[in-house]
Amino acid sequence: MSWILAFALWATPAHAETVFAKAEAASKRFADAETPGPTFEANAPLEVLVRDGERLRVRSGVEIGWVNADQVSAEMDLEALMRQLQEQMPQ
């Protein structure tokens, strides 16, 4: 019976952690190199693939890169989002 429980837990999909870029966030392509990676827009939702100390491997769509933990937040900056939307509205 315990093998059924073990299989059920193994087969359960893990829920990815989502963080948000605090500002435009430049990333590195590799954790141990200075090769530039993609730049993520402010407030972009980023899926955390790996946490390595103060660095995170994140994905937004097909773009993947390493960012510092201080470049992201667990919560979206709603005030900044409202300002962005207001700037995009026709006058």
C-alpha positions as CSV (number, residue, x, y, z in Angstrom):
1,M,0.0,0.0,0.0
2,S,2.8,2.4,0.8
3,W,4.2,2.2,-2.8
4,I,0.9,3.5,-4.1
5,L,1.2,6.6,-1.8
6,A,4.9,7.0,-2.9
7,F,3.9,6.9,-6.6
8,A,1.0,9.3,-6.0
9,L,3.3,11.8,-4.4
10,W,5.9,11.4,-7.1
11,A,3.4,11.8,-9.9
12,T,1.8,14.9,-8.3
13,P,3.0,18.0,-10.4
14,A,5.0,20.5,-8.4
15,H,3.8,24.0,-8.4
16,A,6.4,26.4,-9.6
17,E,7.2,29.5,-7.6
18,T,6.5,32.8,-9.3
19,V,8.3,36.0,-8.6
20,F,8.1,39.4,-10.3
21,A,10.9,41.6,-11.6
22,K,11.2,44.7,-9.4
23,A,12.5,46.8,-12.3
24,E,13.9,46.0,-15.7
25,A,16.1,43.0,-14.8
26,A,19.2,42.1,-16.8
27,S,20.1,38.4,-16.4
28,K,23.2,36.3,-17.0
29,R,23.0,33.3,-19.4
30,F,25.1,31.1,-17.1
31,A,25.5,31.1,-13.3
32,D,29.3,31.1,-13.4
33,A,29.9,33.4,-16.4
34,E,29.4,37.0,-17.4
35,T,27.6,36.1,-20.6
36,P,24.5,38.4,-20.8
37,G,21.1,36.8,-20.9
38,P,17.7,38.2,-21.5
39,T,16.4,41.4,-19.9
40,F,13.1,40.9,-18.1
41,E,10.6,43.8,-18.0
42,A,9.5,45.4,-14.7
43,N,6.7,43.4,-13.1
44,A,7.2,40.5,-15.5
45,P,6.1,37.3,-13.8
46,L,9.1,34.9,-13.6
47,E,8.9,31.2,-13.0
48,V,11.7,30.2,-10.6
49,L,13.5,27.1,-11.9
50,V,16.4,27.0,-9.5
51,R,17.4,28.8,-6.3
52,D,21.2,28.9,-5.6
53,G,21.8,31.1,-2.6
54,E,21.2,34.7,-3.7
55,R,20.8,33.7,-7.4
56,L,17.7,32.5,-9.2
57,R,17.4,30.7,-12.5
58,V,14.1,32.1,-13.9
59,R,12.0,31.7,-17.0
60,S,9.5,34.0,-18.8
61,G,8.1,32.4,-21.8
62,V,11.1,31.0,-23.7
63,E,13.6,33.3,-22.1
64,I,15.7,31.9,-19.3
65,G,18.4,33.5,-17.2
66,W,20.0,34.0,-13.8
67,V,19.0,37.0,-11.7
68,N,19.9,38.1,-8.2
69,A,17.3,37.6,-5.5
70,D,17.3,41.4,-4.9
71,Q,16.0,42.0,-8.5
72,V,12.7,40.2,-7.8
73,S,9.8,40.3,-5.4
74,A,7.2,37.7,-4.3
75,E,4.6,40.3,-5.0
76,M,3.8,42.4,-8.1
77,D,4.3,46.2,-7.7
78,L,0.8,47.3,-8.4
79,E,1.5,51.0,-8.2
80,A,4.3,50.7,-10.9
81,L,1.9,48.6,-13.0
82,M,-0.8,51.3,-12.8
83,R,1.7,53.9,-13.8
84,Q,2.8,51.8,-16.8
85,L,-0.8,51.3,-17.9
86,Q,-1.6,55.0,-17.5
87,E,1.4,55.9,-19.7
88,Q,0.2,53.6,-22.4
89,M,-3.3,55.1,-22.5
90,P,-4.0,57.6,-25.2
91,Q,-4.5,61.1,-23.9
